[in-house]
Amino acid sequence: MSDERFYLLFLLGFYAFTVVTYFALGYGLTWFNQRNPERKIQKGRSSDKRRNAEIRQSLASMFSACLPLTIGLYAQQKGWAPAPWNLTWWNAVPLFVLCMFLYDTWFYFMHRLLHTRWLYPLHALHHKSVAPTIWSTYSEDVFDNFLLQSYSAVVVFLVPFPPAILIGHRLFEHFNGMFGHCGFEYFAASTARYPSPLLCTTFHDQHHSAFRYNYGNYFSFWDRVLGTISPHYDQRVKTFEEEGPSLSLKPVNTPVEAAEKAD
């Protein structure tokens, strides 16, 4: 089998996996959210009317999210990029953390560029979801998404990450993005607020609602250093941490919307 055919099949297979898990986690987490309406971050605000449009857009955008990874792996295979480091038990975790930090840096500054008046027309579609849902994770212009995910096609020329690290990171990014857009807070803890650089769902949810804060993806590091962290983020996390109700698997007596109005 030629390299070109192999990577085409890889691209199609990875795309299919992304689509299947998008729907599987989407429906599963929606089911769970309906049983825990108190965990909703933006109570009283819904984006459900956009759901079908978001899903249709996501089917196209998910392909552009998978493409840069395939390009990066293909460049390594062809020898256009430096030969990847050997993956061992002792370097797997440090390399994965380094990959995450470099991606978070790429994402932060690319994300800020997409909020400038020159590039925002590409990003505007994603911000139609002021109260994001899991279905809006990939609801963005295909070129906008390609720019954010093109890290995988660029970093191989700068850091020779093993293919398994790049693939694992893309899988992690896929699931992290869906939880980050789900609109319900399940991960509030002291590790998600100052002085920790880690995040919870509230972080990106505030980016959608307040627009000019919280540009990072995995860490709050760049937002804190450059002054773009939401002034309400840490306190909001602490409130969820201290007052968040216990999780339930039992259906509520009223729909989520009714519970939100009651709040």
Helices and strands as residue ranges (DSSP letters): H 3-34, G 37-39, G 48-50, H 51-78, H 92-114, H 120-123, G 124-128, G 134-136, H 142-149, H 151-154, G 155-157, H 163-180, G 190-192, H 201-210, H 221-226, H 233-243, H 256-262
